[in-house]
Amino acid sequence: MIRNFMVIFAAMAVIGCTQTTVTEVDPQPTLPNSRLGDEVKQICFARSINGWKEFNGERHSVILTKGVKDEYKLELSGFCDISRGASSIATRTRGSSCLSRGDEIIVSDGFSGVERCFIKKIYKWQAEMPKETKTEDGDSTTELE
């Protein structure tokens, strides 16, 4: 009995030592986008959000337009795929008029119902791409197009 136990224990120890752990690595490291501004805590007057667009290549990010030209990039968590939200997108706050971390973005594709995801981070977004120019003394400066 003890001999059988020792054989089983030794076999389990050998099998346990041969297992490897595979860690997932981001296949495409992303470079910082020059349009990305400072992180903000909230977007107040959430009812004045009048547009949205998908951020190229990032399914869990969306750019919201507030007013005429204020844009914000939202990083989202959850099982929400903005690229499927061809029909509509909605926001849901937790009782205030400001959209902040933890509030919901609701995506509807018009056919299979809705998906909800939560806001992880909010960044100010610059609509124009910064352009580098050279001054007369050779220094480079960055300005908006």
Backbone torsions as a table, in degrees:
resi	resn	phi	psi	omega
1	MET	NA	-49.0	-179.9
2	ILE	-66.1	-36.3	179.7
3	ARG	-64.3	-41.8	177.7
4	ASN	-63.3	-41.3	178.6
5	PHE	-62.3	-42.8	-179.7
6	MET	-65.2	-39.2	179.5
7	VAL	-66.1	-44.1	179.2
8	ILE	-64.2	-43.8	179.4
9	PHE	-62.3	-43.7	179.5
10	ALA	-64.5	-40.9	179.2
11	ALA	-64.8	-41.0	178.9
12	MET	-66.9	-37.1	178.7
13	ALA	-65.1	-41.9	179.1
14	VAL	-66.0	-44.0	179.3
15	ILE	-64.2	-41.0	179.7
16	GLY	-64.4	-33.3	-179.7
17	CYS	-76.6	-20.4	-177.0
18	THR	-87.7	-10.3	179.7
19	GLN	-75.8	144.6	178.1
20	THR	-118.5	154.8	177.8
21	THR	-104.6	127.4	178.9
22	VAL	-103.9	125.3	176.9
23	THR	-102.9	140.2	179.9
24	GLU	-83.2	135.8	179.2
25	VAL	-117.3	139.9	177.2
26	ASP	-60.8	118.1	-174.5
27	PRO	-67.3	-30.2	-179.9
28	GLN	-127.7	97.3	177.6
29	PRO	-63.5	136.6	-176.9
30	THR	-95.8	141.8	176.4
31	LEU	-89.0	151.4	178.5
32	PRO	-64.0	136.3	-179.9
33	ASN	-84.3	133.9	-177.2
34	SER	-72.1	-13.7	177.3
35	ARG	-83.4	-14.9	-176.7
36	LEU	-73.3	122.0	179.7
37	GLY	-94.4	-158.6	-179.2
38	ASP	-71.3	153.5	174.6
39	GLU	-73.5	136.0	177.7
40	VAL	-117.0	155.9	-178.0
41	LYS	-79.7	-34.4	-174.2
42	GLN	-159.5	161.7	171.9
43	ILE	-114.4	107.7	-177.8
44	CYS	-82.3	161.2	-174.3
45	PHE	57.0	57.1	-176.3
46	ALA	-59.1	-22.0	179.5
47	ARG	-70.8	-16.6	179.5
48	SER	-87.5	7.1	174.5
49	ILE	-72.4	120.7	-173.1
50	ASN	-123.5	11.3	178.2
51	GLY	-169.0	163.6	178.1
52	TRP	-154.7	156.9	173.7
53	LYS	-151.6	153.5	179.4
54	GLU	-75.8	140.5	175.2
55	PHE	-83.7	126.5	-173.9
56	ASN	-53.0	121.6	173.1
57	GLY	81.8	-7.5	179.6
58	GLU	-116.6	106.0	-176.9
59	ARG	-71.4	-21.3	-177.2
60	HIS	-106.8	32.4	175.4
61	SER	-138.3	149.0	177.7
62	VAL	-144.0	149.5	176.5
63	ILE	-110.7	120.7	178.9
64	LEU	-101.0	141.9	175.9
65	THR	-106.4	127.9	178.3
66	LYS	-117.6	126.8	-178.9
67	GLY	70.5	-140.7	-176.2
68	VAL	-86.3	-46.8	-173.7
69	LYS	-137.8	3.8	178.4
70	ASP	-80.3	123.3	179.8
71	GLU	-124.5	146.5	-178.7
72	TYR	-134.5	137.8	175.1
73	LYS	-98.4	127.2	179.3
74	LEU	-109.6	128.1	171.5
75	GLU	-93.8	132.0	-171.8
76	LEU	-116.8	154.1	174.0
77	SER	-124.4	164.9	-179.3
78	GLY	105.2	-168.6	-176.7
79	PHE	-98.5	51.5	-174.3
80	CYS	-111.6	124.9	178.7
81	ASP	-115.0	103.0	-176.2
82	ILE	-62.2	-30.4	-178.4
83	SER	-63.8	-21.0	177.2
84	ARG	-85.0	-10.5	-175.4
85	GLY	-83.2	50.4	-177.5
86	ALA	-66.7	-27.7	-176.4
87	SER	-81.2	-60.5	-175.6
88	SER	-157.1	163.2	176.9
89	ILE	-140.6	143.7	-179.0
90	ALA	-136.6	160.4	175.9
91	THR	-118.3	151.4	178.0
92	ARG	-138.7	116.5	-179.3
93	THR	-96.6	168.9	-178.9
94	ARG	-99.6	52.5	171.5
95	GLY	98.8	-5.5	178.3
96	SER	-115.4	175.9	178.3
97	SER	-90.6	6.9	-179.4
98	CYS	-110.1	139.3	176.1
99	LEU	-90.7	124.3	-175.6
100	SER	-141.6	-179.0	-179.7
101	ARG	-57.5	133.9	-179.8
102	GLY	95.7	-16.1	175.6
103	ASP	-72.8	168.3	-172.9
104	GLU	-106.1	145.8	166.0
105	ILE	-111.9	128.1	-177.7
106	ILE	-112.9	123.7	-176.5
107	VAL	-112.1	132.2	176.7
108	SER	-126.0	129.0	176.6
109	ASP	-96.9	1.1	176.0
110	GLY	89.8	-15.3	-175.8
111	PHE	-117.5	-55.3	-170.3
112	SER	-100.9	21.2	177.1
113	GLY	97.2	-154.4	-174.7
114	VAL	-121.1	155.8	172.7
115	GLU	-124.2	144.0	179.2
116	ARG	-117.7	139.2	173.5
117	CYS	-140.8	158.9	-174.6
118	PHE	-104.5	149.6	178.8
119	ILE	-80.2	123.2	176.4
120	LYS	-91.0	-47.6	-177.6
121	LYS	-145.1	152.8	177.2
122	ILE	-126.5	130.2	178.5
123	TYR	-124.1	146.7	170.4
124	LYS	-69.8	138.9	-176.8
125	TRP	-121.4	132.0	178.5
126	GLN	-95.2	120.6	-176.6
127	ALA	-66.5	-36.0	180.0
128	GLU	-91.7	144.9	177.8
129	MET	-78.8	129.9	177.3
130	PRO	-63.5	142.6	-178.6
131	LYS	-122.3	131.8	178.9
132	GLU	-86.6	135.4	176.0
133	THR	-127.6	152.9	178.4
134	LYS	-99.9	135.5	176.3
135	THR	-89.3	174.7	-177.3
136	GLU	-62.7	-32.7	-178.6
137	ASP	-87.2	7.8	174.6
138	GLY	94.1	-6.9	178.0
139	ASP	-76.5	147.9	177.2
140	SER	-103.7	140.8	177.0
141	THR	-125.5	157.9	179.3
142	THR	-112.0	129.7	176.5
143	GLU	-137.9	161.4	-179.9
144	LEU	-82.5	143.0	177.7
145	GLU	-71.1	NA	NA
